[in-house]
Amino acid sequence: MKLFQNIYEFNYPWEEVTAANWKKYPNEVSTHVIATDVLRRELDASGKRLISERLITVKQSVPQWIMMLIGSTNISYVREVSVVDLETKTLNLRSCNLTYSNLLKVFENVTYSPHPEDPQNKTLFKQEAQITAYAPFTRVCNQLEDWSVQRYHENAEKGKRGFETVLLTLNKGWGQSEKYMDDIGNTIVEKVNETVDDLLGVDCSSSIMNKYSTTIRLAFQKE
């Protein structure tokens, strides 16, 4: 097993980074992520925790020797489960690959939280991935894990730069809008309503999720 770790600071408050997470893909830098599909979204009973499940489609070049092992295409799928917690001000994303899992397992854990030294203006990003290969030979396992760690490093750098471009674009729009804080709060609420209202088959005005929208917006506006 190999371990990949990464820590980075974003010069934006946690509320902005959390809202921007839903608009992270596609972007012009992280071109290896070609699609994100929402499988599930729900609020807990308190209306303070948003739980989402997504399917992420990735397409990237793979060395020929690995293609010979997996005997498949260079398109893979990742399952991601995220939790936005307004009480603790954390965004946690856990993911695992669905494709090639019999040969290679990658468990990733990402956390966004207010920076301890400047919580009003900065966000701390922590990323950790456990990479384990299951090839029949130790040498092949080591090569697979080493390649995966290197690819993770490359994609992490792309992800950081790509997310910075998204944050910059959204920040400009929010800065020009008088509804700055409402936009941030509504980003999460809208995602919930879109999914739940379709499932329940009710009008937005009568949705049970609607009673939580004010709670979330107020929570985001608290200092």
FENLIN-V126240 format. One record per backbone hydrogen bond with DSSP energy under -1.0 kcal/mol. NH is the residue of the N-H (numbers start at 1). CO is the residue of the C=O. E is the energy in kcal/mol with one decimal. If there is no record, write none. Layout:
NH & CO & E
NH & CO & E
This chain:
2 & 131 & -2.9
4 & 129 & -2.7
6 & 127 & -2.5
8 & 125 & -2.4
10 & 123 & -2.8
12 & 10 & -1.4
17 & 13 & -2.1
18 & 14 & -2.8
19 & 15 & -2.0
20 & 16 & -2.5
21 & 17 & -1.2
23 & 20 & -1.7
24 & 21 & -1.2
31 & 29 & -2.0
33 & 30 & -1.2
34 & 57 & -2.1
35 & 57 & -1.3
37 & 55 & -2.7
39 & 53 & -3.2
40 & 53 & -1.7
42 & 51 & -2.2
44 & 49 & -1.9
47 & 44 & -1.4
50 & 84 & -2.1
51 & 42 & -3.1
52 & 82 & -2.4
53 & 40 & -2.8
54 & 80 & -2.8
55 & 37 & -3.0
56 & 78 & -3.0
57 & 35 & -2.8
58 & 76 & -2.9
59 & 32 & -3.1
60 & 74 & -1.7
67 & 63 & -2.0
68 & 64 & -2.0
70 & 66 & -2.6
71 & 67 & -2.3
76 & 58 & -2.8
78 & 56 & -2.4
79 & 96 & -2.6
80 & 54 & -2.6
81 & 94 & -3.2
82 & 52 & -2.7
83 & 92 & -2.5
84 & 50 & -2.5
85 & 90 & -2.9
86 & 48 & -2.8
89 & 85 & -1.1
90 & 85 & -1.6
91 & 112 & -2.3
92 & 83 & -2.4
93 & 110 & -2.9
94 & 81 & -2.9
95 & 108 & -2.2
96 & 79 & -2.0
98 & 77 & -3.2
99 & 77 & -1.3
103 & 100 & -1.8
104 & 100 & -2.8
105 & 132 & -3.0
107 & 130 & -2.3
108 & 95 & -2.6
109 & 128 & -2.9
110 & 93 & -2.8
111 & 126 & -2.5
112 & 91 & -2.6
113 & 124 & -1.9
115 & 122 & -2.3
121 & 118 & -1.2
122 & 118 & -2.2
123 & 10 & -2.6
124 & 113 & -3.5
125 & 8 & -3.2
126 & 111 & -2.4
127 & 6 & -3.0
128 & 109 & -2.0
129 & 4 & -2.8
130 & 107 & -2.7
131 & 2 & -3.1
132 & 105 & -2.7
134 & 103 & -2.9
141 & 137 & -2.3
142 & 138 & -2.6
143 & 139 & -2.1
144 & 140 & -2.6
145 & 141 & -2.6
146 & 142 & -2.5
147 & 143 & -2.4
148 & 144 & -2.3
149 & 145 & -2.3
150 & 146 & -2.1
151 & 147 & -2.5
152 & 148 & -2.5
153 & 149 & -2.2
154 & 150 & -2.0
155 & 151 & -2.8
156 & 152 & -2.6
157 & 153 & -1.8
158 & 154 & -2.0
159 & 155 & -3.0
160 & 156 & -2.2
161 & 157 & -2.2
162 & 158 & -3.0
163 & 159 & -2.4
164 & 160 & -1.9
165 & 161 & -1.6
166 & 162 & -1.6
167 & 163 & -2.8
168 & 164 & -2.4
169 & 165 & -2.1
170 & 166 & -2.6
171 & 167 & -2.7
172 & 168 & -1.8
173 & 169 & -1.6
174 & 170 & -2.9
175 & 171 & -2.4
176 & 172 & -1.1
183 & 179 & -2.7
184 & 180 & -1.4
185 & 181 & -2.3
186 & 182 & -3.3
187 & 183 & -1.5
189 & 185 & -1.7
190 & 186 & -3.4
191 & 187 & -1.3
192 & 188 & -1.8
193 & 189 & -2.9
194 & 190 & -2.7
195 & 191 & -1.3
196 & 192 & -2.9
197 & 193 & -2.4
199 & 195 & -1.7
200 & 196 & -2.7
201 & 197 & -2.2
202 & 197 & -1.1
206 & 203 & -1.0
212 & 209 & -1.6
216 & 212 & -2.3
217 & 213 & -2.4
218 & 214 & -2.6
219 & 215 & -2.1
220 & 216 & -2.2
221 & 217 & -1.3
